[in-house]
Structure formats: structure tokens, C-alpha cells
Amino acid sequence: MPVDPTGDPKQHDASEFAEGMSGSCLCGSITVTIKDSELFTKPRGHLCHCANCRKIAGSYVASNLLIETDKVHVEDKNGTLKTYEDKATLSGNSVFRKFCSVDGNPISSETESYPGKIVLKMGMYPRIPQPEAEGFGLHKHEWQGEHPKIDTYEIKWAGPERKKMN
């Protein structure tokens, strides 16, 4: 058993990721590399409180990054990457949720609602950029704290349905 706690994001200065960063699933079979020099230059990504994202994250909120597919490389060295087609979506478009079939770690999601983009599940990375927005703010638990520097939207944080709460 390790003496020091593991996974402290403060162990990694954002400057380490000036060109991008890599993360992996818990068993190490799947590695996802982001090639983007702007990951930590401004707020990026979003927190999502919708039921589907909460379920896939196994938590009260999911930390996601919507990014261009060509900036992402997925390596599946042991062939453990599997896909679940989520049809229960607000848009009516399926969301293809990818995960590791060994450890259950969520990896990414793709949908035709965002062509040419992929939603990465940020929990697998050593450090997470400050989110730019929160989606499905109406679905937050009453005990959750507020994030005053992050815009919160009633439902969607992007697209025509967006309505800002703060």
C-alpha cells in the first residue's frame, strides 16, 4: 500500500501539459492522448449534471471535455475498449459511450449532435482544466456548492436549448 496519497492534481503544474496530455483507464489498457496547446490557457470543458452523465461517471457530476476528434489519439493495446449505444437522450440522437471492459472506466462519448468532436471523460487525466460551463444546472442536488466563475445553464451548456442560470 502506498504511503503517499496518489492522484493529487497539484503534483502536476499546468505547464507540463503545454502541448497536450495523456491519461489512461484504471487497468492501463486504454490510453487517450490530447494534442492541444490550449488545454490550460483558458477554461475548457464542462461539468454535466444530467442523469446519463452522472451514471457513466459514477458520481453526482461528470467532468467532460468536448474537443475536435483530430486532436485525440486513443490507444487500446489490449482490445478492451467497448461501446454502449445510449438512446435515452434529450436530442433523440444516440450517444456512443466508450468504456474499458476490464475496469469499467468511462473513456469518451460521441454523437452526431457534435460532428467531428468527441467528449472525453476527464477523470482519467492527471489534471483537469477549469471548466468553462456547467450543464443541466436544474438537475443539481440542493447540497451541491456553486461555482461562481463557471457559467451554469439550466439544461444544455451548448446549442439552441441553452438558457443561463447565473
C-alpha angles and dihedrals in degrees: 000000000000117000094209122059114255131225101030103161090205087070086074121063111214088239088073087071100049092130099030139287144246132226135177143204118262096266092044096237094118123049122185119196124194117202104198127125092201100060094112102021094088138359110297135180131011145254113238125204098181115126094245094053091045090053094048091047094045089225144084090269139020124223109216138174119204106205140158111279092228090064092059131075120190119197116193101184097172100034094247098132110115133176131223117196107221108200097171096089136138092235096048089236117119117250113215105214115197124203143161110267092208103052101013093236112161111236111174148325132224132191137169086240086079107036115198091014137099130202110226121203102232100202090087094062128089092235133016123215116238105271118246095209148006121227129204091023089165087066096057118119114250090241094058118108125240126249104214094187093052123076111236122208126200094232122343122025092204133035137033095311094063118125118171119230098191 
